Amino acid sequence: MKKNIFRRGMSGLLAVLMTFTALMGIGTTTAFAASTAGETAESYSVGFPRDGDANLDYGGTWGHDELHYMNGWTSGEATWMTTLHTIGSFDGQACYCIEPGVPRLLGKTYSRHGEDYWKNYPSDCNSTIDADTIKTLLGRIMQYGYQGNLSTSWRSQNDADADKLAHMMATQALVWETVVGERDANFNHVDPGSADAVKSVYRTSHPLYSRFSAYYDSIEDSVQKHTIVPSFMARSTGKAQTVELNWDGSCYSATLTDTNGVLGNYRFSANQTGVSFSVQGNVLTISTQNAPTGTLRVTAEKEALRKGVVVWSDGHYGPDGTMQDVVTYSATVSDPVTAFLNLKVGYGSVKIIKTSEDGEVSGISFTVSGNGTEQTVTTNADGEMQLDDLRPGVYTVTEQSNDRYEPQEVRQVTVISGQVATVTFHNRLKRGSLEVVKTAEDGLNEGVKFHLTGTSLAGLSVDEYAVTGSNGKAVFSDVLIGTDYILSEVDTDIRYVVPEDQTTAVEWNTVTQAEVRNVLKKWSATVTKRDAETGLPQGDATLAGAVYGVYRGEKLVDTYTTDESGQFTTTDYVCGEDWTIRELSPKLEGFRADPEEKLGHLDHWKNGWVGQKPGDKITFEVDASCIAVQYRKTIRRPALRAQLVLDGDAAYPVLLDGNFDEDWGDCLYLQPILHHGEHRTHTVELTILPTDTPDATEFYLMALIVTG
């Protein structure tokens, strides 16, 4: 409810704003020229009376209350003025609102539509007539209504201006009546019941009401007479009555009286030769010397014209639309009025011919009904049957349902005296669609081929392929229905695990979805570190704490550290040719990592690296410009010594002597290696030097210190 109140309020506000701008003389342009398909334009509202009008009245005689029409339409909120509409400019071609109560937005453009606009007009907007009838009646209203441009210079004291205003007002009122459902197919007025009448949008106190009423009545009369046919005829062949031709001794004849009084406006013809027509006042006499073959159809025609209907729309229709749609007229188009009458003298037959996509045509049941007859018949082995001795007229033929075929539309057939009316039914097997939604772990889902195989419910083989598009969807369209189809991915890329086949169903008139996901092939590794000589740790050495890196190309992805058994197991990685596992700094060759954690800042000799014998080696790779090492000098002499080589430069080794010449205790010794050198990746290699003392104290490397 709040939404509708807002819309009506906005509609009224916009009408006032646009009228105000018009009163101020703003935004006028040249008259709107003939439009072309795909064109856009703005629509304008112009309020009357305007400054300088002798009948200017702000008390409401020109306006209306908030009115509520049939089928949910409204007038918008109450206003004191009469609002009319143009296209292209304020002084442009007259146009007529077809969405009463929907707001008109300033500065918004509309798209031009031809008469095909009405194909999509919502049926719930008018419960009285269909969209095609609305279109035709609007063209007739504009044929007899106001044609031309609106002018902001119109003043009601000027007789010519008042006449145009009243003419345009009457045209708009009849357009609204047609749109909301206050007019039937014959343009007769429909009682709105509890709803407000459209005509009340103009008060009887309106200064131009008498002129408006005169134009209203004139346009209404012209439109109604436009389609009146002789009383004994019908506008469609399906509703045409059948009259018996009687033999009077010299010819077959029938005499018919037109109570509508329009007989003289029509010319008559027949679908068979030798038929003559005589019009005397309101009496038509039809005669023929020879008995007609089957039903004789008489056609009455009257030449007539209407305006073509141009719709300017924002694409939203109905009382809840966003912008008020309007219509203008285009060139005059032919609008002939045709009426029909059937004459008969005998009986005819209906022949049913049955074909089927799967070749099954025998034993199919049909019901034939009409003209007091209802019979159920069955096709023979050739898929045919004929029902004879039927009165001329229209019959309905209905095929009995079958689960595997699409439902057949009910057919109508006209039986003509002395003739066989043939109607053909073709059974099409039920079909549906299967949409495969493809996803992949790496996001690549375009160009994947799928294969659908199996046997349909009709027993026919299905063997089809589909390929995913850029949206990752592959669609099998128009597939025979079935319950146990096999869906397979074809030529799965080597990088993926081949997905399992799926069993899927295809249902009639439905898009069934299936999901297939590609999972990348992955690898993992368990790495075991072994002593190069024995395969096992020697002495107090340990294989724990060695750090390894998993690389893709030259990019380090993850690091792992060996456990007490010298092992680690990686997580899963996507398969590829550029994976490597490398031992990271430090690289231990004889050295062992001391796994014990320090207990405090004075607890030095833990969590470092231990060299136990000559030849033990430890290698670091570091990014730095300054490098130093911390190692233990011990009073437990003799102790092992180590040689440090920077960046492989064995010509300039650095001696790291583990022997401390003092006796007060072990020393945490700092040895500079590189001072303000080149910042890059450097290799630091420590090797235990040979010794003549087999039980020399082990070499303890405390830390490698780098900065950068």
PETA-V314624 format. One record per pair of residues at least 24 apart in sequence whose ideal C-beta (glycine too) atoms are under 7 Angstrom apart, sorted by the first residue. I is the first residue (numbers start at 1). J is the second residue. D is the distance in Angstrom with one decimal. If there is no record, write none. Layout:
# PETA-V314624
i=I j=J d=D
i=I j=J d=D
This chain:
# PETA-V314624
i=7 j=103 d=6.0
i=8 j=66 d=6.5
i=8 j=74 d=6.1
i=8 j=76 d=5.2
i=8 j=77 d=4.5
i=8 j=101 d=6.4
i=9 j=77 d=5.7
i=10 j=103 d=4.4
i=11 j=76 d=3.7
i=11 j=77 d=6.6
i=11 j=101 d=6.3
i=11 j=102 d=6.7
i=11 j=103 d=4.0
i=11 j=104 d=6.9
i=12 j=76 d=5.3
i=12 j=77 d=3.7
i=12 j=79 d=5.7
i=14 j=103 d=5.3
i=14 j=104 d=5.2
i=14 j=105 d=6.5
i=14 j=106 d=6.5
i=15 j=45 d=5.4
i=15 j=47 d=6.8
i=15 j=76 d=7.0
i=15 j=79 d=6.2
i=15 j=83 d=5.1
i=15 j=104 d=6.9
i=17 j=106 d=6.6
i=18 j=44 d=6.4
i=18 j=45 d=4.1
i=18 j=104 d=6.8
i=18 j=106 d=6.4
i=19 j=45 d=6.4
i=19 j=46 d=6.7
i=19 j=47 d=2.8
i=19 j=81 d=6.0
i=19 j=83 d=6.7
i=22 j=46 d=4.9
i=22 j=47 d=6.5
i=22 j=90 d=5.1
i=22 j=152 d=5.5
i=23 j=50 d=5.8
i=23 j=51 d=5.8
i=27 j=90 d=5.9
i=28 j=89 d=5.8
i=28 j=90 d=4.9
i=28 j=91 d=5.5
i=28 j=152 d=6.7
i=29 j=88 d=6.9
i=29 j=89 d=3.7
i=30 j=89 d=6.6
i=31 j=88 d=6.9
i=31 j=89 d=6.7
i=31 j=91 d=6.3
i=31 j=92 d=5.3
i=31 j=93 d=6.4
i=31 j=149 d=5.1
i=32 j=87 d=5.0
i=32 j=88 d=2.4
i=32 j=89 d=6.2
i=32 j=92 d=3.9
i=32 j=93 d=4.7
i=35 j=112 d=5.1
i=35 j=310 d=6.6
i=37 j=112 d=6.5
i=37 j=114 d=6.6
i=38 j=112 d=6.7
i=39 j=112 d=4.3
i=40 j=109 d=4.4
i=40 j=110 d=6.4
i=40 j=111 d=5.5
i=40 j=112 d=6.9
i=41 j=87 d=5.4
i=41 j=88 d=5.2
i=41 j=109 d=6.4
i=41 j=110 d=6.0
i=41 j=312 d=6.4
i=42 j=108 d=6.9
i=42 j=109 d=5.6
i=43 j=85 d=6.1
i=43 j=87 d=5.6
i=43 j=95 d=6.4
i=43 j=104 d=6.5
i=43 j=110 d=5.8
i=43 j=312 d=6.1
i=43 j=326 d=5.3
i=44 j=85 d=6.8
i=44 j=86 d=4.8
i=44 j=89 d=6.6
i=44 j=90 d=4.9
i=44 j=92 d=6.9
i=45 j=83 d=5.2
i=45 j=85 d=5.7
i=45 j=104 d=5.5
i=46 j=84 d=5.5
i=46 j=86 d=6.4
i=46 j=90 d=5.7
i=46 j=150 d=5.9
i=46 j=152 d=6.0
i=47 j=81 d=4.1
i=47 j=83 d=5.3
i=48 j=81 d=6.2
i=48 j=82 d=4.7
i=48 j=84 d=6.9
i=48 j=154 d=6.9
i=48 j=165 d=6.4
i=49 j=156 d=6.1
i=50 j=152 d=6.7
i=50 j=155 d=6.9
i=52 j=155 d=5.8
i=53 j=155 d=4.8
i=53 j=156 d=5.5
i=53 j=157 d=6.8
i=54 j=156 d=6.9
i=54 j=157 d=3.9
i=55 j=156 d=4.7
i=55 j=157 d=6.7
i=55 j=207 d=4.3
i=61 j=203 d=6.0
i=61 j=205 d=4.6
i=61 j=206 d=5.7
i=61 j=207 d=6.6
i=62 j=206 d=6.2
i=64 j=201 d=4.7
i=64 j=203 d=6.7
i=67 j=196 d=4.1
i=67 j=200 d=6.3
i=67 j=201 d=6.2
i=68 j=195 d=5.9
i=68 j=196 d=5.4
i=69 j=100 d=6.6
i=69 j=180 d=4.3
i=69 j=192 d=6.8
i=69 j=195 d=5.4
i=69 j=196 d=5.9
i=69 j=198 d=5.9
i=70 j=180 d=4.8
i=70 j=181 d=4.4
i=70 j=182 d=6.2
i=70 j=192 d=5.1
i=70 j=195 d=4.7
i=71 j=125 d=5.9
i=71 j=126 d=5.8
i=71 j=127 d=5.8
i=71 j=180 d=5.7
i=71 j=181 d=5.1
i=72 j=319 d=4.2
i=73 j=100 d=5.1
i=73 j=101 d=5.7
i=73 j=180 d=4.4
i=73 j=319 d=5.2
i=74 j=100 d=6.5
i=74 j=101 d=3.3
i=74 j=319 d=6.9
i=75 j=100 d=5.9
i=75 j=101 d=6.0
i=75 j=201 d=5.5
i=76 j=101 d=4.9
i=82 j=169 d=6.6
i=84 j=150 d=5.9
i=84 j=168 d=5.6
i=84 j=172 d=6.7
i=85 j=326 d=5.6
i=86 j=150 d=4.8
i=87 j=312 d=6.1
i=87 j=326 d=6.6
i=87 j=328 d=5.5
i=90 j=152 d=5.4
i=91 j=149 d=6.1
i=91 j=150 d=6.5
i=91 j=151 d=5.5
i=91 j=152 d=5.7
i=92 j=149 d=6.2
i=93 j=149 d=5.6
i=93 j=328 d=5.6
i=94 j=146 d=5.9
i=94 j=148 d=6.2
i=94 j=149 d=6.4
i=94 j=150 d=5.1
i=94 j=168 d=5.8
i=95 j=312 d=6.8
i=95 j=326 d=4.2
i=95 j=327 d=6.3
i=95 j=328 d=4.5
i=96 j=171 d=6.3
i=96 j=172 d=5.2
i=96 j=175 d=4.5
i=96 j=326 d=6.1
i=96 j=327 d=5.3
i=97 j=172 d=6.7
i=97 j=324 d=5.7
i=97 j=326 d=5.5
i=98 j=175 d=6.6
i=98 j=179 d=5.1
i=98 j=325 d=5.2
i=98 j=326 d=6.3
i=98 j=327 d=5.4
i=99 j=321 d=5.1
i=99 j=324 d=4.8
i=99 j=325 d=4.8
i=100 j=176 d=5.3
i=100 j=180 d=6.8
i=101 j=319 d=6.1
i=102 j=319 d=6.9
i=102 j=321 d=4.4
i=102 j=323 d=6.8
i=102 j=324 d=4.3
i=103 j=323 d=6.9
i=103 j=324 d=6.3
i=104 j=323 d=6.7
i=104 j=324 d=4.5
i=105 j=323 d=5.3
i=108 j=323 d=5.6
i=110 j=312 d=3.8
i=110 j=313 d=5.9
i=110 j=314 d=5.9
i=111 j=313 d=6.3
i=112 j=310 d=6.3
i=112 j=312 d=6.1
i=113 j=311 d=4.3
i=113 j=313 d=5.8
i=114 j=310 d=6.9
i=115 j=308 d=6.7
i=115 j=309 d=5.3
i=117 j=311 d=4.2
i=117 j=313 d=6.6
i=121 j=317 d=6.2
i=122 j=317 d=5.5
i=122 j=318 d=5.4
i=125 j=317 d=6.6
i=125 j=318 d=4.8
i=126 j=179 d=6.7
i=126 j=180 d=6.9
i=126 j=181 d=4.6
i=127 j=181 d=5.6
i=128 j=181 d=3.8
i=128 j=184 d=5.8
i=128 j=190 d=5.7
i=129 j=184 d=6.3
i=129 j=185 d=5.3
i=133 j=185 d=5.2
i=134 j=178 d=5.9
i=134 j=179 d=6.6
i=135 j=309 d=5.4
i=137 j=178 d=4.9
i=137 j=183 d=6.5
i=137 j=187 d=6.1
i=137 j=223 d=6.8
i=138 j=175 d=6.1
i=138 j=178 d=6.1
i=138 j=309 d=5.2
i=138 j=327 d=5.9
i=139 j=306 d=3.9
i=139 j=307 d=4.9
i=139 j=308 d=6.4
i=139 j=309 d=4.9
i=139 j=335 d=6.9
i=140 j=223 d=4.7
i=140 j=226 d=5.4
i=140 j=306 d=4.7
i=140 j=335 d=7.0
i=141 j=171 d=6.2
i=141 j=174 d=5.0
i=141 j=175 d=5.8
i=141 j=178 d=6.8
i=141 j=219 d=6.3
i=141 j=223 d=6.1
i=142 j=171 d=6.8
i=142 j=307 d=4.2
i=142 j=329 d=4.2
i=143 j=305 d=6.5
i=143 j=306 d=4.5
i=143 j=307 d=4.8
i=144 j=219 d=4.7
i=144 j=222 d=4.1
i=144 j=223 d=6.2
i=145 j=170 d=6.9
i=145 j=171 d=3.1
i=145 j=174 d=6.9
i=145 j=219 d=5.3
i=146 j=171 d=4.7
i=147 j=329 d=6.4
i=156 j=207 d=5.6
i=156 j=208 d=6.2
i=162 j=208 d=5.7
i=162 j=211 d=6.3
i=163 j=211 d=6.5
i=165 j=208 d=5.8
i=166 j=208 d=4.6
i=166 j=211 d=3.5
i=166 j=212 d=4.5
i=166 j=215 d=5.5
i=167 j=215 d=4.9
i=169 j=202 d=6.2
i=169 j=208 d=6.8
i=169 j=212 d=4.9
i=170 j=212 d=5.2
i=170 j=215 d=3.6
i=170 j=216 d=4.1
i=170 j=219 d=5.9
i=171 j=219 d=6.6
i=173 j=198 d=5.8
i=173 j=199 d=5.8
i=173 j=201 d=6.6
i=173 j=202 d=6.8
i=173 j=216 d=6.2
i=174 j=216 d=6.7
i=174 j=219 d=5.7
i=174 j=220 d=6.6
i=186 j=224 d=6.7
i=186 j=227 d=6.3
i=187 j=220 d=6.9
i=187 j=223 d=4.7
i=187 j=224 d=4.8
i=226 j=304 d=5.9
i=226 j=337 d=7.0
i=227 j=337 d=5.4
i=228 j=260 d=5.4
i=228 j=262 d=5.0
i=229 j=262 d=6.9
i=229 j=300 d=6.5
i=229 j=337 d=6.5
i=229 j=339 d=3.7
i=230 j=258 d=4.2
i=230 j=260 d=6.2
i=230 j=262 d=6.3
i=230 j=263 d=5.3
i=230 j=266 d=6.6
i=230 j=300 d=6.2
i=230 j=339 d=6.3
i=231 j=258 d=5.2
i=231 j=259 d=4.4
i=231 j=260 d=4.6
i=232 j=256 d=4.6
i=232 j=258 d=6.7
i=232 j=341 d=6.4
i=233 j=300 d=5.6
i=233 j=339 d=3.6
i=233 j=340 d=6.1
i=233 j=341 d=4.9
i=234 j=339 d=6.2
i=234 j=340 d=5.6
i=235 j=339 d=6.0
i=236 j=340 d=7.0
i=237 j=340 d=4.9
i=238 j=394 d=6.0
i=240 j=340 d=3.9
i=240 j=341 d=5.6
i=240 j=342 d=5.0
i=241 j=341 d=6.5
i=241 j=342 d=6.7
i=242 j=295 d=6.9
i=242 j=342 d=4.1
i=242 j=344 d=5.3
i=242 j=392 d=6.2
i=242 j=393 d=5.9
i=243 j=341 d=6.5
i=243 j=343 d=5.4
i=244 j=344 d=6.3
i=245 j=343 d=5.1
i=245 j=345 d=5.2
i=251 j=287 d=4.8
i=251 j=288 d=6.2
i=251 j=289 d=5.2
i=252 j=287 d=6.8
i=252 j=288 d=5.3
i=252 j=291 d=6.0
i=252 j=345 d=6.5
i=253 j=285 d=6.5
i=253 j=286 d=6.4
i=253 j=287 d=4.1
i=254 j=286 d=5.1
i=254 j=343 d=6.4
i=255 j=283 d=6.4
i=255 j=285 d=5.1
i=256 j=284 d=4.9
i=257 j=282 d=5.8
i=257 j=283 d=5.4
i=258 j=282 d=4.6
i=258 j=284 d=6.7
i=265 j=302 d=5.2
i=266 j=300 d=4.2
i=266 j=301 d=6.4
i=266 j=302 d=5.0
i=267 j=301 d=5.8
i=268 j=298 d=6.1
i=268 j=300 d=5.4
i=269 j=299 d=5.2
i=270 j=296 d=6.0
i=270 j=297 d=6.8
i=270 j=298 d=5.4
i=271 j=296 d=6.9
i=271 j=297 d=4.6
i=272 j=296 d=5.6
i=286 j=343 d=6.8
i=291 j=345 d=5.1
i=292 j=343 d=6.6
i=292 j=345 d=5.8
i=292 j=417 d=6.6
i=293 j=417 d=6.8
i=293 j=418 d=4.8
i=293 j=419 d=6.5
i=294 j=348 d=5.5
i=294 j=392 d=6.3
i=294 j=416 d=2.8
i=294 j=417 d=3.9
i=294 j=418 d=4.7
i=294 j=419 d=4.1
i=295 j=342 d=5.2
i=295 j=343 d=6.9
i=295 j=344 d=5.1
i=295 j=392 d=4.1
i=295 j=414 d=6.9
i=295 j=416 d=4.1
i=295 j=417 d=5.5
i=296 j=342 d=7.0
i=296 j=343 d=4.0
i=296 j=344 d=7.0
i=297 j=340 d=6.3
i=297 j=342 d=5.6
i=298 j=340 d=6.9
i=298 j=341 d=4.2
i=298 j=343 d=6.5
i=299 j=338 d=6.3
i=299 j=340 d=5.9
i=300 j=338 d=7.0
i=300 j=339 d=4.3
i=301 j=336 d=6.1
i=301 j=338 d=5.4
i=302 j=336 d=6.7
i=302 j=337 d=4.5
i=303 j=336 d=5.9
i=304 j=335 d=4.8
i=304 j=336 d=5.8
i=304 j=337 d=5.4
i=305 j=332 d=5.0
i=305 j=334 d=6.5
i=305 j=335 d=5.6
i=306 j=333 d=6.2
i=306 j=335 d=3.9
i=307 j=332 d=6.0
i=308 j=333 d=4.8
i=342 j=392 d=7.0
i=344 j=392 d=4.1
i=344 j=417 d=5.1
i=345 j=417 d=5.5
i=346 j=417 d=3.8
i=346 j=418 d=5.5
i=347 j=389 d=5.3
i=347 j=390 d=6.0
i=347 j=391 d=6.1
i=347 j=417 d=6.3
i=348 j=390 d=5.7
i=348 j=392 d=5.7
i=348 j=415 d=4.2
i=348 j=416 d=5.0
i=348 j=417 d=5.4
i=348 j=418 d=6.2
i=348 j=419 d=5.1
i=348 j=420 d=6.9
i=348 j=421 d=6.3
i=349 j=386 d=5.7
i=349 j=387 d=6.4
i=349 j=388 d=4.6
i=349 j=390 d=6.2
i=349 j=420 d=4.4
i=349 j=421 d=6.8
i=350 j=387 d=4.9
i=350 j=390 d=6.1
i=350 j=395 d=6.0
i=350 j=413 d=5.8
i=350 j=415 d=6.0
i=350 j=421 d=5.2
i=350 j=423 d=6.7
i=351 j=384 d=6.8
i=351 j=386 d=4.5
i=351 j=420 d=5.1
i=351 j=422 d=4.7
i=352 j=379 d=6.7
i=352 j=384 d=6.7
i=352 j=385 d=5.2
i=352 j=397 d=6.5
i=352 j=423 d=5.8
i=352 j=425 d=6.9
i=353 j=383 d=6.5
i=353 j=384 d=5.5
i=353 j=422 d=6.3
i=353 j=424 d=4.6
i=354 j=379 d=4.8
i=354 j=383 d=3.7
i=354 j=384 d=6.9
i=354 j=425 d=5.4
i=355 j=383 d=6.3
i=355 j=424 d=6.9
i=355 j=426 d=4.7
i=356 j=426 d=6.9
i=356 j=427 d=3.9
i=357 j=427 d=6.1
i=357 j=428 d=5.4
i=357 j=429 d=5.0
i=358 j=429 d=6.2
i=358 j=458 d=5.4
i=358 j=460 d=6.7
i=364 j=399 d=6.8
i=365 j=400 d=4.2
i=366 j=397 d=5.8
i=366 j=398 d=6.6
i=366 j=399 d=5.5
i=366 j=400 d=7.0
i=367 j=398 d=4.7
i=368 j=395 d=5.7
i=368 j=397 d=5.4
i=369 j=395 d=6.7
i=369 j=396 d=5.1
i=370 j=394 d=5.9
i=370 j=395 d=3.8
i=370 j=396 d=5.5
i=371 j=395 d=6.8
i=386 j=420 d=6.9
i=390 j=415 d=4.7
i=392 j=416 d=5.7
i=392 j=417 d=4.8
i=397 j=423 d=5.3
i=399 j=425 d=5.5
i=404 j=429 d=6.1
i=404 j=430 d=6.0
i=404 j=457 d=5.5
i=404 j=458 d=5.1
i=405 j=429 d=6.2
i=405 j=430 d=6.4
i=406 j=430 d=5.4
i=429 j=458 d=5.1
i=429 j=480 d=5.5
i=430 j=481 d=4.7
i=430 j=508 d=4.0
i=431 j=478 d=4.9
i=431 j=479 d=5.9
i=431 j=480 d=5.8
i=431 j=481 d=6.5
i=431 j=508 d=6.9
i=432 j=479 d=6.1
i=432 j=481 d=5.6
i=432 j=506 d=4.5
i=432 j=507 d=4.9
i=432 j=508 d=5.4
i=432 j=509 d=6.2
i=432 j=510 d=5.0
i=432 j=512 d=6.5
i=433 j=475 d=6.2
i=433 j=476 d=6.3
i=433 j=477 d=5.0
i=433 j=479 d=6.4
i=433 j=511 d=4.6
i=434 j=476 d=4.3
i=434 j=479 d=6.0
i=434 j=504 d=6.5
i=434 j=506 d=5.4
i=434 j=512 d=5.1
i=434 j=514 d=6.4
i=435 j=473 d=5.8
i=435 j=475 d=5.2
i=435 j=511 d=5.4
i=435 j=513 d=5.1
i=436 j=466 d=6.8
i=436 j=473 d=6.7
i=436 j=474 d=4.4
i=436 j=487 d=6.8
i=436 j=514 d=5.1
i=436 j=516 d=6.0
i=437 j=472 d=6.6
i=437 j=473 d=5.8
i=437 j=513 d=6.0
i=437 j=515 d=4.9
i=438 j=468 d=4.8
i=438 j=472 d=4.6
i=438 j=473 d=6.9
i=438 j=474 d=6.6
i=438 j=516 d=5.6
i=439 j=472 d=6.6
i=439 j=517 d=4.7
i=440 j=517 d=6.9
i=440 j=518 d=3.9
i=441 j=518 d=6.3
i=441 j=519 d=5.4
i=441 j=520 d=4.7
i=442 j=520 d=6.0
i=445 j=472 d=3.5
i=446 j=470 d=5.3
i=446 j=472 d=6.7
i=448 j=474 d=6.9
i=448 j=489 d=6.6
i=449 j=490 d=4.2
i=449 j=491 d=6.2
i=450 j=474 d=5.1
i=450 j=487 d=6.3
i=450 j=488 d=6.8
i=450 j=489 d=5.8
i=450 j=490 d=6.4
i=451 j=488 d=4.7
i=451 j=490 d=5.1
i=452 j=476 d=5.2
i=452 j=479 d=7.0
i=452 j=485 d=5.6
i=452 j=487 d=5.6
i=453 j=485 d=6.8
i=453 j=486 d=5.2
i=454 j=482 d=5.7
i=454 j=484 d=5.8
i=454 j=485 d=3.8
i=454 j=486 d=5.6
i=455 j=482 d=6.6
i=456 j=480 d=3.6
i=456 j=481 d=6.3
i=456 j=482 d=4.3
i=457 j=481 d=5.4
i=457 j=482 d=5.5
i=479 j=506 d=4.8
i=481 j=506 d=5.3
i=481 j=507 d=6.1
i=481 j=508 d=5.1
i=482 j=506 d=5.5
i=487 j=514 d=5.7
i=489 j=516 d=6.0
i=495 j=520 d=5.9
i=495 j=521 d=6.0
i=495 j=575 d=6.5
i=496 j=520 d=6.1
i=496 j=521 d=6.5
i=497 j=521 d=5.7
i=520 j=574 d=4.7
i=521 j=575 d=4.3
i=522 j=572 d=4.1
i=522 j=573 d=5.9
i=522 j=574 d=5.8
i=522 j=575 d=6.2
i=523 j=573 d=5.8
i=523 j=575 d=5.5
i=524 j=569 d=6.6
i=524 j=570 d=4.9
i=524 j=571 d=6.4
i=524 j=572 d=5.2
i=525 j=570 d=5.1
i=525 j=581 d=6.5
i=526 j=567 d=6.3
i=526 j=569 d=4.5
i=527 j=567 d=6.5
i=527 j=568 d=5.6
i=527 j=581 d=6.2
i=528 j=566 d=5.7
i=528 j=567 d=4.9
i=529 j=562 d=5.1
i=529 j=566 d=3.9
i=530 j=566 d=6.7
i=532 j=589 d=6.9
i=539 j=612 d=5.5
i=540 j=612 d=6.5
i=541 j=592 d=4.0
i=541 j=612 d=6.2
i=542 j=592 d=4.7
i=542 j=593 d=6.6
i=542 j=595 d=6.9
i=544 j=593 d=6.5
i=544 j=595 d=5.8
i=545 j=593 d=3.2
i=545 j=595 d=5.8
i=546 j=583 d=6.3
i=546 j=588 d=5.6
i=547 j=584 d=4.4
i=548 j=581 d=5.8
i=548 j=582 d=6.6
i=548 j=583 d=5.3
i=548 j=584 d=6.0
i=549 j=582 d=5.2
i=549 j=584 d=4.7
i=550 j=581 d=5.7
i=551 j=580 d=4.7
i=551 j=582 d=6.0
i=552 j=578 d=5.6
i=552 j=579 d=5.8
i=553 j=578 d=4.8
i=559 j=584 d=6.4
i=585 j=619 d=6.9
i=585 j=620 d=4.2
i=585 j=621 d=4.5
i=585 j=622 d=6.5
i=586 j=618 d=4.9
i=586 j=619 d=6.1
i=586 j=620 d=4.9
i=587 j=619 d=4.2
i=588 j=618 d=5.7
i=589 j=616 d=6.9
i=589 j=617 d=4.1
i=590 j=615 d=6.1
i=590 j=616 d=3.0
i=590 j=617 d=5.8
i=591 j=616 d=5.1
i=591 j=617 d=6.7
i=591 j=618 d=4.0
i=604 j=668 d=5.3
i=604 j=702 d=6.6
i=605 j=632 d=6.3
i=605 j=700 d=6.0
i=608 j=700 d=5.8
i=608 j=701 d=5.4
i=608 j=702 d=4.7
i=608 j=703 d=6.8
i=609 j=701 d=4.5
i=610 j=698 d=5.3
i=610 j=700 d=5.8
i=611 j=640 d=6.3
i=611 j=642 d=6.3
i=611 j=688 d=4.3
i=611 j=698 d=6.4
i=611 j=699 d=4.1
i=612 j=698 d=5.0
i=613 j=688 d=6.3
i=614 j=688 d=5.1
i=614 j=689 d=6.3
i=614 j=690 d=4.5
i=614 j=691 d=6.0
i=615 j=687 d=7.0
i=615 j=688 d=6.2
i=616 j=688 d=4.4
i=617 j=685 d=6.7
i=617 j=686 d=6.8
i=617 j=687 d=4.8
i=618 j=686 d=5.0
i=618 j=701 d=6.7
i=619 j=683 d=6.6
i=619 j=685 d=4.8
i=620 j=684 d=4.3
i=620 j=704 d=5.4
i=621 j=681 d=6.0
i=621 j=683 d=5.6
i=622 j=682 d=5.7
i=622 j=684 d=6.7
i=622 j=704 d=6.9
i=622 j=706 d=4.8
i=623 j=680 d=6.9
i=623 j=681 d=5.3
i=624 j=679 d=6.8
i=624 j=682 d=6.1
i=624 j=706 d=3.7
i=624 j=707 d=6.2
i=624 j=708 d=5.0
i=625 j=676 d=6.1
i=625 j=677 d=5.3
i=625 j=678 d=6.5
i=625 j=679 d=3.9
i=625 j=708 d=5.0
i=626 j=674 d=6.0
i=626 j=675 d=5.9
i=626 j=676 d=6.3
i=626 j=706 d=6.7
i=626 j=707 d=4.5
i=626 j=708 d=6.8
i=627 j=673 d=4.3
i=627 j=674 d=4.2
i=627 j=682 d=6.5
i=627 j=684 d=6.4
i=627 j=706 d=5.4
i=628 j=670 d=5.8
i=628 j=671 d=6.2
i=628 j=672 d=4.9
i=628 j=673 d=5.8
i=628 j=705 d=4.5
i=629 j=656 d=6.9
i=629 j=671 d=5.1
i=629 j=673 d=6.2
i=629 j=701 d=6.7
i=629 j=704 d=5.6
i=630 j=668 d=6.0
i=630 j=669 d=6.8
i=630 j=670 d=5.5
i=630 j=702 d=4.0
i=630 j=703 d=4.4
i=630 j=705 d=6.6
i=631 j=656 d=5.5
i=631 j=658 d=7.0
i=631 j=669 d=5.8
i=631 j=671 d=6.9
i=631 j=700 d=6.4
i=631 j=701 d=5.1
i=631 j=702 d=5.7
i=632 j=658 d=6.5
i=632 j=666 d=5.7
i=632 j=668 d=6.6
i=632 j=700 d=4.0
i=632 j=702 d=6.4
i=633 j=658 d=6.1
i=633 j=659 d=6.6
i=633 j=660 d=3.7
i=633 j=666 d=6.7
i=633 j=667 d=4.3
i=633 j=669 d=4.8
i=634 j=658 d=6.0
i=634 j=660 d=5.6
i=634 j=666 d=4.8
i=634 j=697 d=5.4
i=635 j=660 d=5.3
i=635 j=662 d=6.7
i=635 j=663 d=5.7
i=635 j=665 d=6.4
i=635 j=666 d=6.2
i=636 j=697 d=4.5
i=638 j=693 d=4.7
i=638 j=696 d=4.9
i=639 j=696 d=5.9
i=639 j=697 d=4.0
i=639 j=699 d=6.9
i=640 j=688 d=5.4
i=640 j=691 d=6.1
i=640 j=696 d=5.0
i=640 j=697 d=6.7
i=640 j=698 d=6.2
i=640 j=699 d=4.2
i=641 j=689 d=4.8
i=642 j=686 d=4.9
i=642 j=687 d=6.4
i=642 j=688 d=5.5
i=642 j=689 d=6.3
i=642 j=699 d=5.3
i=643 j=687 d=5.2
i=643 j=689 d=5.5
i=644 j=673 d=6.5
i=644 j=684 d=6.6
i=644 j=686 d=5.2
i=645 j=685 d=4.7
i=646 j=673 d=5.9
i=646 j=674 d=6.4
i=646 j=682 d=6.6
i=646 j=684 d=6.2
i=647 j=682 d=5.6
i=647 j=683 d=5.4
i=648 j=683 d=6.3
i=656 j=686 d=6.9
i=658 j=697 d=6.6
i=658 j=699 d=4.8
i=668 j=702 d=6.2
i=679 j=708 d=5.6
